[in-house]
Protein backbone atom coordinates (compact mmCIF):
# COMPACT_ATOMS: atom_id res chain seq x y z
CA UNK A 1 0.00 0.00 0.00
CA UNK A 2 1.28 3.46 -0.87
CA UNK A 3 0.85 6.53 1.35
CA UNK A 4 1.48 10.13 0.45
CA UNK A 5 3.52 12.17 2.93
CA UNK A 6 4.68 15.76 2.88
CA UNK A 7 8.30 16.62 3.56
CA UNK A 8 10.18 19.89 3.27
CA UNK A 9 12.27 20.73 0.22
CA UNK A 10 15.37 20.43 2.41
CA UNK A 11 14.40 16.92 3.56
CA UNK A 12 13.69 15.89 -0.04
CA UNK A 13 17.07 17.18 -1.21
CA UNK A 14 18.87 15.28 1.57
CA UNK A 15 16.99 12.06 0.84
CA UNK A 16 17.72 12.45 -2.86
CA UNK A 17 21.40 13.12 -2.10
CA UNK A 18 21.84 9.89 -0.10
CA UNK A 19 19.63 7.77 -2.34
CA UNK A 20 21.60 4.97 -3.99
CA UNK A 21 21.16 3.89 -7.59
CA UNK A 22 18.12 1.68 -7.95
CA UNK A 23 16.87 2.58 -4.49
CA UNK A 24 13.41 4.05 -3.89
CA UNK A 25 12.76 6.81 -1.39
CA UNK A 26 10.99 4.23 0.76
CA UNK A 27 14.17 2.14 0.68
CA UNK A 28 16.19 5.16 1.83
CA UNK A 29 13.83 5.86 4.72
CA UNK A 30 13.86 2.22 5.81
CA UNK A 31 17.66 2.05 5.55
CA UNK A 32 17.99 5.12 7.77
CA UNK A 33 15.47 3.79 10.28
CA UNK A 34 17.29 0.47 10.54
CA UNK A 35 20.55 2.31 11.25
CA UNK A 36 18.98 3.98 14.28
CA UNK A 37 17.45 0.91 15.89
CA UNK A 38 17.90 0.64 19.60
CA UNK A 39 20.70 -1.51 20.90
CA UNK A 40 20.56 -3.42 24.16
CA UNK A 41 22.34 -1.68 27.01
CA UNK A 42 24.70 -4.65 27.29
CA UNK A 43 26.34 -3.58 24.00
CA UNK A 44 27.63 -0.46 25.75
CA UNK A 45 29.06 -2.25 28.78
CA UNK A 46 32.74 -1.49 29.23
CA UNK A 47 32.75 1.24 26.59
CA UNK A 48 33.38 4.21 28.93
CA UNK A 49 36.57 6.03 28.03
CA UNK A 50 38.07 8.63 30.29
CA UNK A 51 38.89 9.23 33.92
CA UNK A 52 35.80 11.25 34.84
CA UNK A 53 33.50 8.32 35.64
CA UNK A 54 33.22 9.27 39.32
CA UNK A 55 32.21 12.84 38.43
CA UNK A 56 29.63 11.67 35.90
CA UNK A 57 28.22 9.12 38.33
CA UNK A 58 27.80 11.81 41.00
CA UNK A 59 26.05 14.07 38.48
CA UNK A 60 23.63 11.28 37.59
CA UNK A 61 22.83 10.66 41.24
CA UNK A 62 22.32 14.40 41.79
CA UNK A 63 19.94 14.65 38.82
CA UNK A 64 17.94 11.68 40.06
CA UNK A 65 17.36 13.40 43.41
CA UNK A 66 15.76 16.45 41.79
CA UNK A 67 11.98 16.44 41.75
CA UNK A 68 10.59 16.00 38.28
CA UNK A 69 7.72 17.98 36.83
CA UNK A 70 5.76 14.73 36.65
CA UNK A 71 5.75 14.26 40.40
CA UNK A 72 2.57 15.26 42.16
CA UNK A 73 2.93 17.76 44.96
CA UNK A 74 0.47 17.49 47.79
Buried (B, 14 or more C-beta within 10 A) or exposed (E): EEEEEEEEEEEEEEBEEEBEEEEEEEEBEEEEEEEEEEEEEEEEEEEEEEEEEEEEEEEEEEEEEEEEEEEEEE
